């Protein structure tokens, strides 16, 4: 068997921007699906978590050519997070040792196969986040809404069987609405999984869900590369939220679920930032730009992942590609050729973010805006063009 066939990479799309915003690493073979293998067996917790952690580490070992501007989503059990999280830290260490820009890693935490007390799980997730992981709750219905509220994950995955019922079952719409409301209160974004029909995108748009994955959008790929991955325009438009929407359930009992309108936050348009340590040299940055031709800039971060500098591709390449540019700058700090980052809180409304982005130095009007969490750590970047497009659609 070809070693590259052990894992596949399913794209996750932002339906507002039509861009790939993540790749979920999926085992191709049942032997690597530890949760299903452990069900109904007499395996102890230690055996379950050791195997699960090993598969998680192996999955990133196969993502050698992953695009650093797109997060990698890795499935782990809640048991592993509680009992073997220090092994998971090796995932980040392994990526850092490659000497390239490191893609963000999102741990998609699934319900426990044996036991994972809520308090212990929440504490473990907090520690993993402090190491640099982002957190998603997979199969969130298996945890309970109280766990979503307590854990405050970055993402919550909406189960395929719930997505399948949207537009057909008032019960599925009610469950989805409840999960979206709790996730919104916990400042988490919702990702719809297993999307198979255009009508499901329309229903998801009414609920305010703008992240999705499934056979309708794209099939799993052999490589975690955005090359050749496109979302048809008609599907993207089907998922655009037009404001306060009502999701009815035709053919059921005529019930409807009204979704409260929320202003679009700038993080809904974000993409992962290509980052480098703020100690990187200009030659390090040049190589990263060469490896990521679609990146508009590189964000330099300190050891706590707080952005300290932004390298705009055009200005950086003009400086280093000019006469004697590489000889002058290659060994110097990359920050020498950068600017102070334009930083905004990730929850800033899009309109306010657009005004902030277009103000100030006209020469930097189209620089990416760097988004940060409440603790100041970098969570992504957003392009001015995406904000302008969203503002245009909203005004139409």
Residue pairs with C-beta under 8 A, 6 or more apart in sequence:
3 62
4 62
4 222
4 223
5 28
5 222
6 27
6 28
6 29
6 32
6 58
6 62
7 25
7 26
7 27
7 28
7 32
7 58
7 59
7 62
7 63
8 25
8 26
8 28
8 220
8 221
8 222
9 23
9 24
9 25
9 26
9 63
9 72
9 220
9 221
9 222
9 223
9 224
10 23
10 24
10 26
10 213
10 218
10 219
10 220
10 221
11 20
11 22
11 23
11 213
11 217
11 218
11 221
11 226
11 229
12 20
12 21
12 22
12 23
12 24
12 73
12 191
12 211
12 212
12 213
13 19
13 20
13 21
13 211
13 212
13 213
13 217
13 218
13 231
13 236
14 20
14 21
14 210
14 211
14 268
14 269
14 271
15 201
15 204
15 205
15 210
15 211
15 212
15 231
15 235
15 236
15 238
15 239
15 240
16 210
16 236
16 239
16 240
16 241
16 264
16 268
16 269
16 386
16 390
17 269
17 271
17 386
17 389
18 230
18 231
18 233
18 236
19 226
19 231
19 271
20 70
20 226
20 229
21 70
21 71
21 211
21 270
21 271
21 272
22 70
22 71
22 72
22 73
22 106
22 272
23 63
23 66
23 70
23 71
23 72
23 73
23 221
23 224
24 73
24 75
24 108
24 213
25 59
25 60
25 62
25 63
25 72
25 73
25 74
25 75
25 224
26 75
26 220
27 33
27 55
27 59
30 36
30 37
31 37
32 55
32 58
34 48
34 51
34 52
34 55
34 77
34 113
35 52
35 77
35 110
35 113
37 51
38 48
38 113
38 114
39 113
44 114
45 79
45 83
45 114
45 115
46 83
48 77
48 79
48 80
48 113
48 114
49 77
49 79
49 80
49 83
49 84
50 84
50 87
52 76
52 77
52 79
52 80
52 84
53 76
53 80
53 84
53 87
53 88
56 74
56 75
56 76
56 80
56 88
56 91
57 87
57 88
57 90
57 91
57 94
59 74
60 72
60 74
60 91
60 94
60 95
60 105
61 94
63 72
63 103
63 224
64 98
65 223
65 224
65 225
66 72
66 103
66 224
66 225
67 103
67 224
67 225
67 226
67 292
68 100
68 101
68 102
68 103
68 272
68 274
68 275
68 288
68 291
68 292
69 103
69 226
69 271
69 272
69 273
69 274
69 292
69 294
69 295
70 103
70 224
70 226
70 271
70 272
71 103
71 104
71 105
71 106
71 134
71 272
72 103
72 104
72 105
72 106
72 224
73 106
73 108
73 136
74 91
74 105
74 106
74 107
74 108
75 108
75 110
75 138
76 88
76 107
76 108
76 109
76 110
77 109
77 110
77 111
77 112
77 113
77 116
78 109
78 110
78 111
78 112
78 116
78 121
78 143
79 112
79 113
79 114
79 115
79 116
80 87
80 88
81 88
81 107
81 109
81 116
81 121
81 124
81 125
81 128
82 112
82 116
82 117
82 120
82 121
82 124
85 124
85 127
85 128
88 107
88 128
88 133
89 131
91 105
92 102
92 105
92 131
92 132
92 133
95 102
95 103
95 105
96 102
100 287
100 288
100 291
101 274
101 275
101 276
101 288
101 291
101 292
101 298
102 275
103 224
103 272
104 134
104 272
105 132
105 133
105 134
106 133
106 134
106 135
106 136
106 154
106 155
107 128
107 133
107 134
107 135
107 136
108 136
108 137
108 138
108 155
108 157
109 121
109 125
109 135
109 136
109 137
109 138
109 153
110 138
110 139
110 142
111 139
111 142
111 143
118 146
118 147
118 150
121 147
121 151
122 147
122 150
122 151
125 135
125 151
125 153
128 135
129 135
132 305
134 154
134 155
135 151
135 153
135 154
135 155
136 153
136 154
136 155
136 156
136 157
136 191
137 143
137 147
137 148
137 151
137 153
137 155
137 156
137 157
137 188
138 157
139 157
139 159
140 148
140 156
140 157
140 158
140 159
140 179
140 183
141 159
141 162
141 175
141 179
143 151
145 178
145 179
145 182
148 156
148 179
148 182
148 183
148 186
148 188
149 182
149 185
149 186
151 186
152 186
152 187
152 188
153 186
153 188
154 188
154 189
155 188
155 189
155 190
155 191
155 211
156 179
156 183
156 188
156 189
156 190
156 191
157 190
157 191
157 193
158 176
158 179
158 190
158 191
158 192
158 193
158 209
159 193
159 194
160 193
160 194
160 214
161 194
162 172
162 175
162 176
162 179
163 176
163 192
163 193
163 194
163 195
163 200
163 204
163 214
164 172
164 194
164 196
164 200
165 171
165 172
165 173
166 172
166 173
166 176
166 199
166 200
166 203
166 204
166 207
166 247
167 173
167 197
167 199
167 200
167 202
167 203
167 247
167 249
167 250
168 249
168 250
168 251
168 252
169 249
169 252
170 249
170 252
170 253
170 254
170 255
170 256
170 257
171 252
172 249
173 203
173 247
173 249
173 255
173 257
174 255
174 257
176 207
176 209
177 207
177 247
177 257
177 259
179 190
180 190
180 207
180 208
180 209
180 259
181 260
183 189
183 190
184 208
184 262
187 347
189 210
189 211
189 267
189 268
190 207
190 208
190 209
190 211
191 209
191 211
191 212
191 213
192 200
192 204
192 209
192 211
192 212
192 213
192 214
193 212
193 213
193 214
194 213
194 214
194 215
195 201
195 204
195 212
195 213
195 214
195 215
195 216
195 217
196 214
196 215
196 216
197 216
198 216
198 234
198 235
198 238
200 216
201 212
201 216
201 235
201 238
201 239
202 238
202 239
203 247
204 210
204 212
204 239
205 238
205 239
205 240
205 241
205 242
205 245
206 241
206 245
206 246
206 247
206 259
207 245
207 247
207 257
207 259
208 241
208 245
208 259
208 262
209 239
210 239
210 241
210 268
212 239
216 235
217 231
217 235
218 229
218 231
221 229
226 294
240 393
241 264
243 261
244 258
244 259
244 260
244 261
245 258
245 259
246 256
246 257
246 258
246 259
247 256
247 257
247 258
247 259
248 254
248 255
248 256
248 257
249 255
249 256
249 257
263 349
263 350
263 351
264 349
264 350
264 390
264 394
265 346
265 347
265 348
265 349
265 350
266 344
266 346
266 347
266 348
266 349
266 350
266 353
266 369
266 371
266 382
266 387
267 346
267 347
267 371
267 379
267 380
267 382
268 350
269 350
269 382
269 383
269 386
269 387
269 390
270 346
270 371
270 379
270 380
270 381
270 382
271 380
271 381
271 382
271 383
272 380
272 381
273 299
273 307
273 368
273 370
273 378
273 379
273 380
273 381
274 288
274 292
274 295
274 297
274 298
274 299
275 298
275 299
275 300
275 301
275 305
275 378
276 284
276 285
276 288
276 298
276 299
276 300
276 301
276 334
277 300
277 301
277 302
277 303
278 300
278 301
278 302
278 308
278 309
278 333
278 335
279 333
280 300
280 333
280 334
281 330
281 331
281 332
281 333
281 334
282 316
282 320
282 329
282 330
282 331
282 332
282 333
282 334
282 336
282 337
283 326
283 329
283 330
283 331
284 334
285 298
285 311
285 316
285 334
285 337
286 316
286 317
286 320
286 326
286 330
288 295
288 298
289 295
289 298
289 313
289 316
289 317
295 313
296 312
296 313
296 367
296 368
296 381
296 383
297 310
297 311
297 312
297 313
297 367
297 368
297 381
298 310
298 311
298 313
298 316
298 334
299 307
299 309
299 310
299 311
299 341
299 370
299 378
299 381
300 307
300 308
300 309
300 310
300 311
300 334
300 335
300 338
301 307
301 308
301 378
302 308
304 376
304 377
305 377
305 378
306 372
306 376
306 377
306 378
307 341
307 343
307 370
307 372
307 378
308 335
308 341
309 334
309 335
309 338
309 339
309 340
309 341
310 338
310 339
310 340
310 341
310 342
310 367
310 368
310 370
311 334
311 337
311 338
311 339
312 338
312 339
312 364
312 367
312 368
315 337
315 339
316 337
316 338
319 325
319 329
319 337
320 326
320 329
320 330
320 337
329 336
329 337
339 364
339 367
341 370
342 356
342 357
342 360
342 364
342 367
342 369
342 370
343 369
343 370
343 371
343 372
344 353
344 356
344 369
344 370
344 371
344 372
345 371
345 372
345 374
346 371
346 372
346 373
346 379
346 380
348 356
350 387
350 390
350 391
351 391
353 369
353 382
353 387
354 384
354 387
354 388
354 391
356 369
357 365
357 367
357 369
357 384
357 387
358 365
358 384
365 384
366 384
366 385
367 384
368 381
368 382
368 383
368 384
369 381
369 382
369 384
370 378
370 381
371 378
371 379
371 380
371 381
371 382
372 378
372 379
373 379
